[in-house]
Amino acid sequence: MSTETQSKVIVHHLNDSRSQRVLWLLEELEVPYEIKYYTRGSDLLAPKDLLKVSPLGKSPVITDGDMNLAESGAIVTYLIEKYGKAEDQPPTTGKVHDLYFTHYSEGSLMPLLVNKLIFQIVPTRAPFLLRPLLRMVFATLTSQLVEPELKKHQTMIEEHLSKTGPWFAGGQSPTAADYMMAFPLEAIDAANRDSLGHKSREYVKMIHERPAYKRALERGGEYSYAKL
């Protein structure tokens, strides 16, 4: 489809969020788009303005014509199906990998990272006298419950990339799985680079060096998990 006949996609972009992956995808697809910017409050939550576009008030959300679509996995799949080219699809040998990691990202990996973040935040928002106790409690939960699980996930990811690299589906171009896996691996890398294996670190570096990713970063603005 030529760019002249495409509607302009609108990305409702929240800073330091999963919507950065959507900007990267659109740059790779060379699809015209505009950005509506939203900024987190001091509570780190999305502003209420997002409720005008999505009933849950979360980002990312895209508007394409008269349709609003939320959920990263749905957005990535939709955009590739509508605007993608042959190279945006996984090779036949990698279709199952692409399917798995597209859903694994938000279904299995991100909940662990969100739990870890919540466990860090809760003590800071508690009454002052309770903070030392809650820091100890939540640090124990993190070390005994979250970190061991994250280690298993990171080992599995490292082993997979060692077999299929450079991309999760094993082809020569990023596919849906890569757009979905980029954000959690960026977050892990930013928090503790040494916790990722060599292949995973190289994977994040490879993404950050892509011209389309750099263009998305320039348009999206300051992003804690990558620097211009």
N, CA, C and O of each residue as an XYZ file, in Angstrom:
912
protein
N       0.853     -1.192      0.000
C       0.000      0.000      0.000
C       0.882      1.233      0.000
O       1.790      1.333      0.825
N       0.638      2.192     -0.919
C       1.464      3.392     -0.966
C       1.108      4.311      0.178
O      -0.001      4.264      0.710
N       2.070      5.158      0.556
C       1.822      6.056      1.667
C       0.739      7.067      1.347
O       0.126      7.610      2.265
N       0.477      7.346      0.042
C      -0.544      8.299     -0.327
C      -1.939      7.818      0.032
O      -2.824      8.632      0.292
N      -2.148      6.513      0.053
C      -3.479      5.967      0.316
C      -3.641      5.540      1.763
O      -4.709      5.062      2.146
N      -2.618      5.700      2.565
C      -2.698      5.295      3.960
C      -3.308      6.411      4.803
O      -3.027      7.587      4.576
N      -4.125      6.050      5.756
C      -4.498      7.017      6.776
C      -3.299      7.224      7.681
O      -2.457      6.339      7.830
N      -3.231      8.410      8.287
C      -2.106      8.670      9.181
C      -2.425      8.098     10.555
O      -3.397      8.501     11.194
N      -1.608      7.167     10.999
C      -1.783      6.562     12.308
C      -1.416      7.573     13.388
O      -0.416      8.280     13.269
N      -2.219      7.637     14.431
C      -1.908      8.471     15.587
C      -1.484      7.561     16.728
O      -2.196      6.618     17.074
N      -0.327      7.842     17.309
C       0.152      7.094     18.467
C      -0.035      7.961     19.702
O       0.508      9.062     19.789
N      -0.802      7.459     20.649
C      -0.972      8.139     21.925
C       0.176      7.665     22.822
O       0.128      6.592     23.422
N       1.190      8.498     22.885
C       2.513      8.100     23.386
C       2.748      8.612     24.798
O       2.770      9.820     25.035
N       2.922      7.691     25.726
C       3.242      8.017     27.110
C       4.743      7.870     27.317
O       5.343      6.886     26.884
N       5.339      8.839     27.970
C       6.789      8.767     28.179
C       7.177      7.516     28.983
O       6.432      7.068     29.855
N       8.340      6.973     28.675
C       8.886      5.792     29.361
C       7.875      4.649     29.426
O       7.643      4.076     30.490
N       7.289      4.328     28.300
C       6.268      3.283     28.292
C       6.438      2.371     27.087
O       7.326      2.559     26.255
N       5.571      1.391     27.020
C       5.579      0.433     25.925
C       5.267      1.079     24.579
O       5.499      0.461     23.540
N       4.753      2.291     24.570
C       4.422      2.926     23.295
C       5.664      3.232     22.470
O       5.556      3.471     21.268
N       6.867      3.231     23.103
C       8.084      3.447     22.336
C       8.281      2.343     21.302
O       8.796      2.596     20.213
N       7.873      1.119     21.638
C       8.010      0.013     20.684
C       7.132      0.233     19.452
O       7.489     -0.190     18.352
N       5.986      0.893     19.632
C       5.087      1.159     18.511
C       5.714      2.190     17.573
O       5.611      2.061     16.353
N       6.359      3.205     18.132
C       7.062      4.184     17.293
C       8.159      3.507     16.480
O       8.320      3.778     15.290
N       8.912      2.624     17.133
C       9.969      1.899     16.412
C       9.372      1.087     15.261
O       9.890      1.117     14.145
N       8.292      0.367     15.529
C       7.654     -0.445     14.490
C       7.208      0.423     13.321
O       7.452      0.076     12.165
N       6.560      1.544     13.606
C       6.071      2.402     12.529
C       7.222      2.969     11.700
O       7.098      3.130     10.486
N       8.331      3.268     12.353
C       9.506      3.732     11.607
C      10.052      2.630     10.710
O      10.439      2.890      9.571
N      10.087      1.404     11.215
C      10.553      0.278     10.393
C       9.616      0.047      9.203
O      10.064     -0.255      8.098
N       8.319      0.194      9.444
C       7.331     -0.035      8.378
C       7.239      1.138      7.409
O       6.645      1.022      6.337
N       7.831      2.270      7.792
C       7.773      3.503      6.995
C       6.333      3.957      6.784
O       5.946      4.371      5.692
N       5.559      3.867      7.849
C       4.162      4.295      7.835
C       4.076      5.708      8.401
O       4.620      5.967      9.475
N       3.402      6.635      7.706
C       3.237      7.987      8.261
C       2.445      7.938      9.567
O       1.453      7.217      9.675
N       2.888      8.703     10.546
C       2.170      8.729     11.816
C       2.401     10.054     12.506
O       3.364     10.764     12.215
N       1.518     10.375     13.411
C       1.722     11.527     14.276
C       1.637     11.069     15.720
O       1.092     10.006     16.018
N       2.175     11.869     16.598
C       2.247     11.503     18.009
C       1.444     12.506     18.830
O       1.566     13.718     18.650
N       0.631     11.986     19.722
C       0.032     12.798     20.776
C       0.726     12.406     22.083
O       0.687     11.250     22.502
N       1.349     13.378     22.702
C       2.210     13.113     23.847
C       1.439     13.210     25.164
O       0.591     14.081     25.354
N       1.767     12.283     26.061
C       1.207     12.267     27.406
C       2.367     12.074     28.376
O       3.333     11.377     28.067
N       2.269     12.693     29.546
C       3.355     12.625     30.525
C       2.841     12.048     31.834
O       1.763     12.408     32.307
N       3.619     11.157     32.406
C       3.256     10.570     33.696
C       3.229     11.641     34.785
O       3.975     12.620     34.741
N       2.350     11.428     35.760
C       2.327     12.319     36.911
C       3.389     11.935     37.916
O       4.154     10.998     37.685
N       3.447     12.643     39.022
C       4.420     12.339     40.072
C       4.194     10.958     40.674
O       5.093     10.389     41.293
N       2.975     10.416     40.488
C       2.667      9.067     40.960
C       3.069      7.994     39.952
O       2.822      6.807     40.165
N       3.694      8.426     38.846
C       4.167      7.556     37.758
C       3.033      6.984     36.910
O       3.285      6.173     36.020
N       1.801      7.387     37.167
C       0.655      6.883     36.422
C       0.380      7.758     35.199
O       0.786      8.919     35.143
N      -0.321      7.173     34.219
C      -0.702      7.919     33.026
C      -1.727      8.990     33.387
O      -2.506      8.801     34.321
N      -1.740     10.106     32.667
C      -2.714     11.163     32.953
C      -4.130     10.739     32.567
O      -4.321      9.850     31.738
N      -5.103     11.380     33.173
C      -6.503     11.026     32.931
C      -6.939     11.335     31.503
O      -7.955     10.813     31.045
N      -6.188     12.171     30.795
C      -6.527     12.481     29.404
C      -6.579     11.231     28.531
O      -7.306     11.186     27.539
N      -5.804     10.219     28.907
C      -5.804      8.983     28.110
C      -7.146      8.254     28.184
O      -7.462      7.439     27.317
N      -7.927      8.548     29.215
C      -9.258      7.929     29.320
C     -10.172      8.361     28.179
O     -11.166      7.694     27.889
N      -9.837      9.474     27.534
C     -10.652      9.946     26.412
C     -10.462      9.089     25.173
O     -11.318      9.070     24.288
N      -9.324      8.369     25.107
C      -9.066      7.515     23.949
C      -9.207      6.046     24.233
O      -9.499      5.259     23.333
N      -9.001      5.665     25.481
C      -9.102      4.255     25.864
C      -9.807      4.164     27.211
O      -9.466      4.908     28.131
N     -10.781      3.271     27.348
C     -11.529      3.199     28.611
C     -10.673      2.819     29.811
O     -11.068      3.073     30.949
N      -9.503      2.213     29.582
C      -8.615      1.861     30.688
C      -7.579      2.944     30.963
O      -6.886      2.905     31.979
N      -7.476      3.907     30.058
C      -6.555      5.010     30.284
C      -5.098      4.632     30.277
O      -4.289      5.246     30.972
N      -4.751      3.612     29.487
C      -3.359      3.140     29.434
C      -2.756      3.427     28.068
O      -3.471      3.697     27.103
N      -1.440      3.364     28.001
C      -0.715      3.508     26.751
C       0.118      2.249     26.537
O       0.600      1.671     27.511
N       0.305      1.802     25.284
C      -0.012      2.509     24.054
C      -1.464      2.334     23.602
O      -2.136      1.347     23.902
N      -1.895      3.334     22.875
C      -3.137      3.293     22.104
C      -2.815      3.917     20.759
O      -2.079      4.901     20.689
N      -3.362      3.350     19.690
C      -3.250      3.999     18.386
C      -4.645      4.323     17.885
O      -5.623      3.657     18.225
N      -4.708      5.359     17.071
C      -5.918      5.680     16.327
C      -5.588      5.527     14.858
O      -4.652      6.148     14.356
N      -6.357      4.701     14.169
C      -6.176      4.494     12.734
C      -7.543      4.683     12.088
O      -8.414      3.819     12.188
N      -7.719      5.811     11.433
C      -9.045      6.136     10.926
C      -9.983      6.432     12.079
O      -9.705      7.290     12.917
N     -11.105      5.710     12.115
C     -12.067      5.930     13.197
C     -11.958      4.878     14.290
O     -12.866      4.739     15.110
N     -10.844      4.126     14.310
C     -10.662      3.036     15.267
C      -9.559      3.356     16.253
O      -8.479      3.800     15.865
N      -9.829      3.129     17.530
C      -8.803      3.174     18.569
C      -8.473      1.744     18.973
O      -9.369      0.920     19.157
N      -7.189      1.455     19.110
C      -6.759      0.111     19.480
C      -5.703      0.189     20.566
O      -4.697      0.881     20.415
N      -5.933     -0.520     21.660
C      -4.977     -0.590     22.767
C      -4.347     -1.979     22.806
O      -4.667     -2.843     21.989
N      -3.449     -2.178     23.766
C      -2.704     -3.425     23.998
C      -1.566     -3.570     22.981
O      -1.792     -3.652     21.774
N      -0.358     -3.598     23.498
C       0.834     -3.655     22.641
C       0.790     -4.794     21.631
O       1.035     -4.585     20.443
N       0.478     -5.999     22.101
C       0.484     -7.150     21.204
C      -0.521     -7.007     20.085
O      -0.232     -7.349     18.938
N      -1.706     -6.501     20.410
C      -2.733     -6.298     19.393
C      -2.296     -5.230     18.398
O      -2.498     -5.381     17.193
N      -1.697     -4.146     18.901
C      -1.249     -3.062     18.026
C      -0.152     -3.540     17.082
O      -0.209     -3.280     15.880
N       0.836     -4.231     17.617
C       1.940     -4.727     16.789
C       1.423     -5.680     15.710
O       1.795     -5.556     14.543
N       0.578     -6.617     16.092
C       0.028     -7.569     15.121
C      -0.789     -6.849     14.059
O      -0.653     -7.131     12.868
N      -1.627     -5.933     14.484
C      -2.481     -5.179     13.559
C      -1.646     -4.403     12.548
O      -1.907     -4.468     11.347
N      -0.644     -3.668     13.026
C       0.146     -2.832     12.130
C       0.938     -3.668     11.129
O       1.037     -3.307      9.957
N       1.498     -4.781     11.587
C       2.257     -5.632     10.657
C       1.335     -6.254      9.627
O       1.682     -6.329      8.448
N       0.155     -6.703     10.062
C      -0.787     -7.312      9.115
C      -1.287     -6.298      8.090
O      -1.475     -6.635      6.921
N      -1.503     -5.058      8.526
C      -2.058     -4.050      7.616
C      -0.998     -3.395      6.749
O      -1.226     -3.169      5.561
N       0.157     -3.088      7.322
C       1.145     -2.277      6.623
C       2.463     -3.001      6.333
O       3.325     -2.460      5.640
N       2.625     -4.221      6.859
C       3.894     -4.901      6.746
C       4.198     -5.448      5.370
O       3.312     -5.606      4.529
N       5.467     -5.732      5.159
C       5.945     -6.346      3.931
C       6.395     -7.771      4.242
O       6.321     -8.219      5.386
N       6.855     -8.469      3.227
C       7.242     -9.868      3.416
C       8.314    -10.011      4.483
O       8.283    -10.957      5.271
N       9.257     -9.085      4.516
C      10.355     -9.203      5.481
C       9.927     -8.944      6.918
O      10.685     -9.218      7.848
N       8.730     -8.423      7.106
C       8.228     -8.197      8.461
C       7.557     -9.437      9.050
O       7.175     -9.449     10.220
N       7.420    -10.463      8.243
C       6.849    -11.724      8.693
C       7.974    -12.704      9.047
O       9.054    -12.638      8.460
N       7.738    -13.597      9.984
C       8.790    -14.559     10.347
C       8.998    -15.588      9.247
O       8.071    -15.870      8.488
N      10.191    -16.151      9.146
C      10.382    -17.263      8.221
C       9.532    -18.443      8.658
O       9.119    -18.520      9.815
N       9.274    -19.346      7.753
C       8.433    -20.509      8.068
C       8.952    -21.245      9.290
O       8.164    -21.690     10.125
N      10.255    -21.378      9.405
C      10.841    -22.109     10.529
C      10.730    -21.357     11.848
O      10.958    -21.931     12.913
N      10.379    -20.066     11.781
C      10.328    -19.272     12.997
C       8.937    -18.814     13.394
O       8.799    -18.009     14.315
N       7.908    -19.304     12.728
C       6.552    -18.826     13.011
C       6.112    -19.129     14.444
O       5.485    -18.295     15.097
N       6.442    -20.320     14.923
C       6.043    -20.677     16.285
C       6.812    -19.835     17.294
O       6.245    -19.404     18.299
N       8.102    -19.594     17.038
C       8.894    -18.733     17.918
C       8.294    -17.322     17.950
O       8.176    -16.712     19.012
N       7.922    -16.823     16.787
C       7.345    -15.493     16.712
C       6.040    -15.421     17.499
O       5.809    -14.475     18.251
N       5.203    -16.414     17.320
C       3.931    -16.466     18.050
C       4.173    -16.532     19.549
O       3.540    -15.809     20.318
N       5.085    -17.396     19.961
C       5.331    -17.593     21.385
C       5.852    -16.324     22.054
O       5.301    -15.884     23.063
N       6.908    -15.734     21.499
C       7.530    -14.591     22.165
C       6.689    -13.326     22.055
O       6.805    -12.437     22.898
N       5.843    -13.229     21.028
C       4.912    -12.112     20.946
C       3.989    -12.100     22.159
O       3.693    -11.034     22.700
N       3.535    -13.269     22.590
C       2.612    -13.361     23.721
C       3.343    -13.528     25.059
O       2.859    -13.081     26.098
N       4.497    -14.166     25.021
C       5.285    -14.372     26.238
C       5.697    -13.061     26.878
O       5.716    -12.945     28.104
N       6.028    -12.073     26.061
C       6.527    -10.796     26.563
C       5.621    -10.196     27.621
O       6.079     -9.865     28.715
N       4.343    -10.052     27.309
C       3.407     -9.451     28.258
C       2.754    -10.490     29.169
O       2.336    -10.165     30.280
N       2.665    -11.731     28.705
C       1.975    -12.744     29.490
C       2.803    -13.331     30.613
O       2.252    -13.711     31.646
N       4.118    -13.415     30.439
C       4.973    -14.075     31.432
C       6.088    -13.193     31.975
O       6.322    -13.164     33.183
N       6.780    -12.470     31.090
C       7.959    -11.722     31.521
C       7.609    -10.393     32.187
O       8.115    -10.090     33.268
N       6.753     -9.605     31.553
C       6.438     -8.288     32.109
C       5.786     -8.339     33.487
O       6.083     -7.475     34.312
N       4.909     -9.308     33.783
C       4.359     -9.338     35.151
C       5.434     -9.427     36.227
O       5.278     -8.836     37.296
N       6.514    -10.147     35.972
C       7.607    -10.218     36.940
C       8.275     -8.856     37.122
O       8.579     -8.454     38.245
N       8.498     -8.156     36.023
C       9.141     -6.849     36.106
C       8.234     -5.830     36.795
O       8.699     -4.979     37.554
N       6.937     -5.930     36.518
C       5.990     -5.028     37.180
C       5.953     -5.303     38.680
O       5.946     -4.368     39.481
N       5.929     -6.580     39.065
C       5.960     -6.925     40.490
C       7.204     -6.374     41.168
O       7.137     -5.833     42.272
N       8.330     -6.515     40.502
C       9.584     -6.015     41.073
C       9.519     -4.508     41.274
O       9.970     -3.992     42.297
N       8.956     -3.804     40.296
C       8.828     -2.354     40.407
C       7.885     -1.970     41.550
O       8.185     -1.070     42.334
N       6.759     -2.651     41.637
C       5.797     -2.359     42.698
C       6.414     -2.598     44.072
O       6.202     -1.817     45.000
N       7.178     -3.683     44.195
C       7.812     -3.997     45.477
C       8.826     -2.913     45.867
O       9.080     -2.700     47.053
N       9.402     -2.232     44.877
C      10.326     -1.141     45.164
C       9.581      0.140     45.549
O      10.048      0.917     46.383
N       8.428      0.345     44.935
C       7.694      1.595     45.134
C       6.911      1.618     46.444
O       6.875      2.641     47.128
N       6.288      0.500     46.795
C       5.383      0.475     47.949
C       6.021      1.034     49.219
O       5.402      1.876     49.870
N       7.224      0.610     49.605
C       7.803      1.148     50.848
C       8.000      2.657     50.820
O       7.909      3.313     51.858
N       8.272      3.218     49.633
C       8.523      4.664     49.552
C       7.252      5.474     49.743
O       7.315      6.670     50.025
N       6.110      4.840     49.593
C       4.834      5.567     49.709
C       4.092      5.248     51.010
O       2.987      5.733     51.251
N       4.710      4.446     51.810
C       4.106      4.097     53.103
C       4.403      5.184     54.125
O       5.297      6.004     53.913
N       3.656      5.201     55.243
C       3.985      6.127     56.335
C       5.448      5.960     56.753
O       5.990      4.855     56.731
N       6.062      7.050     57.125
C       7.507      7.083     57.365
C       7.972      5.988     58.319
O       8.974      5.323     58.055
N       7.266      5.797     59.410
C       7.713      4.833     60.420
C       7.631      3.391     59.935
O       8.320      2.519     60.466
N       6.806      3.137     58.945
C       6.664      1.775     58.431
C       7.668      1.447     57.329
O       7.841      0.283     56.971
N       8.317      2.453     56.804
C       9.170      2.225     55.635
C      10.302      1.225     55.878
O      10.509      0.353     55.034
N      11.040      1.305     56.981
C      12.121      0.312     57.169
C      11.606     -1.118     57.179
O      12.221     -2.001     56.582
N      10.478     -1.357     57.856
C       9.919     -2.702     57.901
C       9.471     -3.154     56.522
O       9.744     -4.282     56.111
N       8.781     -2.272     55.808
C       8.279     -2.654     54.485
C       9.419     -2.847     53.481
O       9.343     -3.713     52.610
N      10.462     -2.046     53.604
C      11.627     -2.273     52.726
C      12.197     -3.675     52.943
O      12.544     -4.366     51.985
N      12.289     -4.081     54.181
C      12.813     -5.412     54.486
C      11.888     -6.492     53.948
O      12.353     -7.463     53.353
N      10.581     -6.335     54.151
C       9.606     -7.328     53.697
C       9.638     -7.454     52.180
O       9.715     -8.559     51.642
N       9.578     -6.306     51.491
C       9.505     -6.370     50.037
C      10.844     -6.732     49.410
O      10.874     -7.325     48.332
N      11.943     -6.392     50.055
C      13.249     -6.851     49.569
C      13.344     -8.366     49.659
O      13.921     -9.009     48.782
N      12.772     -8.942     50.728
C      12.757    -10.403     50.870
C      11.891    -11.047     49.802
O      12.268    -12.060     49.213
N      10.722    -10.453     49.554
C       9.849    -10.972     48.490
C      10.549    -10.929     47.138
O      10.461    -11.869     46.348
N      11.246     -9.825     46.884
C      11.955     -9.698     45.607
C      13.049    -10.747     45.473
O      13.163    -11.403     44.438
N      13.849    -10.907     46.514
C      14.993    -11.825     46.426
C      14.571    -13.283     46.411
O      15.239    -14.113     45.794
N      13.472    -13.608     47.081
C      13.068    -15.011     47.196
C      12.039    -15.446     46.145
O      11.970    -16.621     45.783
N      11.252    -14.498     45.667
C      10.200    -14.855     44.717
C      10.444    -14.337     43.305
O      10.307    -15.083     42.335
N      10.804    -13.066     43.189
C      10.901    -12.463     41.861
C      12.232    -12.773     41.181
O      12.253    -13.228     40.038
N      13.332    -12.530     41.872
C      14.643    -12.691     41.240
C      14.917    -14.118     40.747
O      15.430    -14.280     39.640
N      14.592    -15.160     41.530
C      14.813    -16.513     40.999
C      14.022    -16.795     39.720
O      14.515    -17.458     38.808
N      12.789    -16.283     39.666
C      11.984    -16.474     38.456
C      12.570    -15.692     37.280
O      12.642    -16.200     36.161
N      12.987    -14.454     37.546
C      13.599    -13.669     36.480
C      14.850    -14.337     35.931
O      15.108    -14.299     34.728
N      15.618    -14.944     36.812
C      16.828    -15.637     36.376
C      16.498    -16.762     35.414
O      17.191    -16.953     34.414
N      15.444    -17.507     35.710
C      15.031    -18.589     34.808
C      14.639    -18.035     33.440
O      14.993    -18.599     32.405
N      13.907    -16.929     33.451
C      13.472    -16.319     32.195
C      14.663    -15.809     31.397
O      14.740    -16.015     30.186
N      15.586    -15.147     32.074
C      16.745    -14.606     31.381
C      17.615    -15.717     30.795
O      18.181    -15.559     29.714
N      17.720    -16.823     31.496
C      18.478    -17.966     30.973
C      17.805    -18.538     29.738
O      18.473    -18.862     28.756
N      16.479    -18.665     29.785
C      15.736    -19.191     28.641
C      15.889    -18.281     27.428
O      16.090    -18.763     26.314
N      15.798    -16.971     27.634
C      15.934    -16.015     26.534
C      17.329    -16.085     25.932
O      17.492    -16.088     24.712
N      18.326    -16.141     26.796
C      19.711    -16.208     26.332
C      19.942    -17.463     25.496
O      20.576    -17.402     24.443
N      19.438    -18.581     25.956
C      19.599    -19.834     25.217
C      18.877    -19.783     23.878
O      19.367    -20.309     22.879
N      17.709    -19.146     23.863
C      16.968    -19.049     22.602
C      17.723    -18.195     21.593
O      17.879    -18.596     20.440
N      18.193    -17.028     22.008
C      18.917    -16.155     21.086
C      20.222    -16.793     20.614
O      20.675    -16.535     19.500
N      20.813    -17.611     21.448
C      22.047    -18.306     21.057
C      21.785    -19.289     19.915
O      22.679    -19.580     19.121
N      20.565    -19.791     19.842
C      20.210    -20.764     18.798
C      19.662    -20.096     17.548
O      19.935    -20.546     16.435
N      18.885    -19.018     17.719
C      18.150    -18.473     16.580
C      18.677    -17.148     16.078
O      18.349    -16.770     14.953
N      19.475    -16.415     16.842
C      19.860    -15.051     16.529
C      20.019    -14.744     15.061
O      20.182    -15.660     14.255
N      19.977    -13.472     14.689
C      19.955    -12.327     15.596
C      18.571    -11.981     16.151
O      18.468    -11.284     17.160
N      17.500    -12.464     15.495
C      16.148    -12.098     15.900
C      15.425    -13.287     16.504
O      15.822    -14.434     16.296
N      14.365    -13.015     17.250
C      13.684    -14.083     17.987
C      13.076    -15.139     17.066
O      13.020    -16.314     17.428
N      12.626    -14.735     15.890
C      12.046    -15.714     14.967
C      13.091    -16.321     14.043
O      12.776    -17.186     13.226
N      14.340    -15.866     14.171
C      15.425    -16.491     13.424
C      15.652    -15.935     12.037
O      16.529    -16.433     11.330
N      14.906    -14.926     11.609
C      15.104    -14.350     10.285
C      16.167    -13.264     10.298
O      16.977    -13.169     11.220
N      16.144    -12.448      9.249
C      17.126    -11.372      9.110
C      16.548     -9.996      9.413
O      17.247     -8.989      9.301
N      15.265     -9.948      9.800
C      14.615     -8.682     10.119
C      13.768     -8.866     11.374
O      13.362     -9.986     11.686
N      13.497     -7.779     12.097
C      12.634     -7.899     13.279
C      11.214     -8.255     12.887
O      10.717     -7.817     11.850
N      10.570     -9.044     13.716
C       9.175     -9.404     13.525
C       8.410     -9.027     14.796
O       8.975     -8.405     15.695
N       7.145     -9.396     14.873
C       6.312     -9.008     16.017
C       6.975     -9.352     17.347
O       6.930     -8.558     18.287
N       7.584    -10.525     17.430
C       8.215    -10.948     18.683
C       9.279     -9.965     19.138
O       9.425     -9.726     20.337
N      10.022     -9.396     18.207
C      11.103     -8.475     18.572
C      10.562     -7.144     19.077
O      11.086     -6.580     20.037
N       9.519     -6.648     18.433
C       8.933     -5.393     18.921
C       8.364     -5.576     20.323
O       8.376     -4.648     21.132
N       7.871     -6.767     20.603
C       7.314     -7.036     21.928
C       8.399     -7.299     22.962
O       8.263     -6.884     24.112
N       9.463     -7.975     22.579
C      10.511     -8.335     23.535
C      11.469     -7.187     23.815
O      12.164     -7.208     24.831
N      11.525     -6.192     22.948
C      12.480     -5.105     23.128
C      12.288     -4.394     24.461
O      13.260     -4.165     25.181
N      11.046     -4.040     24.803
C      10.812     -3.234     26.005
C      11.250     -3.936     27.291
O      11.991     -3.334     28.068
N      10.832     -5.176     27.557
C      11.280     -5.795     28.808
C      12.785     -5.998     28.873
O      13.376     -5.868     29.945
N      13.413     -6.312     27.755
C      14.865     -6.496     27.786
C      15.585     -5.163     27.969
O      16.624     -5.103     28.626
N      15.038     -4.100     27.394
C      15.594     -2.768     27.648
C      15.501     -2.423     29.132
O      16.443     -1.891     29.718
N      14.354     -2.734     29.728
C      14.145     -2.406     31.140
C      15.116     -3.178     32.031
O      15.688     -2.615     32.965
N      15.299     -4.458     31.744
C      16.245     -5.262     32.522
C      17.661     -4.735     32.338
O      18.420     -4.615     33.300
N      18.008     -4.424     31.102
C      19.351     -3.944     30.790
C      19.630     -2.618     31.486
O      20.726     -2.399     32.003
N      18.631     -1.735     31.497
C      18.815     -0.425     32.128
C      18.958     -0.551     33.637
O      19.710      0.204     34.254
N      18.243     -1.499     34.237
C      18.287     -1.667     35.693
C      19.573     -2.328     36.152
O      20.140     -1.959     37.180
N      20.034     -3.317     35.374
C      21.257     -4.045     35.766
C      21.798     -4.755     34.532
O      21.429     -5.894     34.244
N      22.665     -4.078     33.819
C      23.190     -4.607     32.561
C      23.851     -5.965     32.746
O      23.777     -6.816     31.860
N      24.491     -6.175     33.880
C      25.206     -7.426     34.100
C      24.273     -8.619     34.289
O      24.717     -9.766     34.239
N      22.976     -8.355     34.508
C      22.061     -9.472     34.729
C      21.684    -10.171     33.426
O      21.231    -11.315     33.446
N      21.866     -9.492     32.297
C      21.583    -10.102     31.006
C      22.795    -10.873     30.498
O      23.940    -10.497     30.745
N      22.518    -11.950     29.790
C      23.593    -12.687     29.153
C      24.146    -11.931     27.955
O      23.582    -10.924     27.527
N      25.251    -12.424     27.421
C      25.934    -11.745     26.317
C      25.026    -11.567     25.113
O      24.950    -10.471     24.558
N      24.341    -12.612     24.702
C      23.472    -12.543     23.532
C      22.342    -11.542     23.734
O      21.981    -10.818     22.807
N      21.788    -11.497     24.930
C      20.692    -10.573     25.216
C      21.172     -9.131     25.207
O      20.475     -8.245     24.712
N      22.375     -8.889     25.759
C      22.926     -7.528     25.724
C      23.206     -7.091     24.295
O      22.937     -5.948     23.923
N      23.746     -8.003     23.496
C      24.021     -7.685     22.101
C      22.724     -7.437     21.340
O      22.679     -6.611     20.428
N      21.683     -8.148     21.714
C      20.374     -7.974     21.079
C      19.844     -6.557     21.326
O      19.402     -5.887     20.392
N      19.890     -6.106     22.570
C      19.425     -4.754     22.900
C      20.280     -3.715     22.166
O      19.756     -2.742     21.624
N      21.579     -3.928     22.155
C      22.485     -3.002     21.466
C      22.169     -2.943     19.973
O      22.176     -1.865     19.379
N      21.893     -4.094     19.368
C      21.580     -4.155     17.940
C      20.326     -3.338     17.626
O      20.279     -2.612     16.633
N      19.309     -3.467     18.488
C      18.078     -2.702     18.291
C      18.355     -1.211     18.382
O      17.898     -0.441     17.537
N      19.097     -0.800     19.396
C      19.361      0.619     19.617
C      20.193      1.240     18.498
O      20.188      2.459     18.326
N      20.897      0.423     17.748
C      21.729      0.942     16.662
C      20.984      1.024     15.334
O      21.518      1.563     14.365
N      19.780      0.507     15.271
C      19.031      0.548     14.015
C      18.587      1.987     13.711
O      18.114      2.689     14.604
N      18.736      2.421     12.466
C      18.316      3.780     12.109
C      16.849      4.055     12.430
O      16.507      5.148     12.883
N      15.988      3.079     12.200
C      14.565      3.283     12.482
C      14.327      3.475     13.970
O      13.482      4.277     14.366
N      15.063      2.748     14.796
C      14.919      2.901     16.239
C      15.371      4.299     16.665
O      14.726      4.938     17.497
N      16.471      4.768     16.096
C      16.979      6.093     16.444
C      15.988      7.175     16.031
O      15.800      8.154     16.753
N      15.355      7.004     14.876
C      14.351      7.977     14.451
C      13.168      7.980     15.423
O      12.644      9.038     15.772
N      12.758      6.795     15.851
C      11.650      6.693     16.808
C      12.008      7.354     18.125
O      11.159      7.978     18.761
N      13.255      7.222     18.536
C      13.708      7.820     19.789
C      13.699      9.349     19.680
O      13.318     10.047     20.619
N      14.117      9.844     18.543
C      14.117     11.297     18.329
C      12.697     11.852     18.373
O      12.458     12.918     18.939
N      11.767     11.132     17.779
C      10.393     11.623     17.736
C       9.680     11.412     19.069
O       8.850     12.230     19.467
N       9.997     10.338     19.748
C       9.294     10.027     20.992
C       9.729     10.862     22.175
O       8.963     11.052     23.120
N      10.952     11.363     22.131
C      11.447     12.166     23.233
C      12.205     11.344     24.257
O      12.479     10.164     24.037
N      12.539     11.954     25.358
C      13.373     11.321     26.378
C      12.798      9.975     26.804
O      11.600      9.837     27.053
N      13.681      8.998     26.880
C      13.274      7.615     27.145
C      14.331      6.991     28.061
O      15.508      6.924     27.709
N      13.899      6.542     29.222
C      14.848      6.106     30.248
C      15.649      4.879     29.854
O      16.720      4.640     30.411
N      15.150      4.090     28.899
C      15.778      2.811     28.589
C      16.698      2.855     27.378
O      17.271      1.836     26.992
N      16.841      4.040     26.774
C      17.790      4.209     25.673
C      18.097      5.684     25.536
O      17.268      6.529     25.873
N      19.271      5.997     25.048
C      19.690      7.372     24.915
C      20.006      7.680     23.471
O      20.500      6.825     22.735
N      19.717      8.919     23.061
C      20.070      9.363     21.712
C      21.581      9.480     21.576
O      22.079      9.842     20.510
